[in-house]
Amino acid sequence: MDFTPKHSDAVLVSMYIKGNEDCLSELISRHQEKIFGYIYSKTFDKELSDDLFQDTFIKIIHTLKRGKYNEEGKFLPWALRIAHNLTMDYYRDKKRKKTKYASENYDVFDFLAAEDLNAEDKIELEQTLNKITNLIDFLPADQQEVLRMRIFMDSSFKEIAEHTNVSINTALGRMRYALINLRKILEEKEVVKNN
């Protein structure tokens, strides 16, 4: 059976699993903009985003081929979760390779590279990182940009200042306010959760 643009994602996935390769192309073209856009919003780097986008679809293909897909009717959220996890994995690996606490490059998030944690602590740490990543969206745009460049792109404050056309002091100030605001948001969310 040939697919049509009217077919749902679930039907396309099912047809792809049964051997219709064209269905994957349709799924990619249908969701490329959203998935790539999501990755780019985390990296601000086109080449890296291209690589992570390709990795996302390689993982999607492997998962579908192994018959491990069970998110019926929810292909896009599932694909976005894969993209998110691969993006976070990339930054975690990059952070692990960094020299810990190197003077100018030290920031509040370096503790996430701790390798002497037990499995339970690592899971809790990962959940905390995911929470923080989601909460960044609540910050003002200028603070989001500084925080993302610093945490995810490992940019120096000099690079951030040049990229955002501000002084180093302004970049530092934005980072400081971003961390203060992030802490407040975290506390508010915890208070709401605990009530």
Secondary structure as UniProt FT lines:
FT   TURN            5..6
FT   HELIX           9..17
FT   TURN            18..19
FT   HELIX           22..43
FT   HELIX           46..65
FT   TURN            66..67
FT   TURN            72..73
FT   HELIX           75..97
FT   TURN            100..101
FT   HELIX           103..105
FT   HELIX           108..113
FT   HELIX           119..135
FT   HELIX           136..138
FT   HELIX           141..151
FT   HELIX           157..164
FT   HELIX           168..194
//
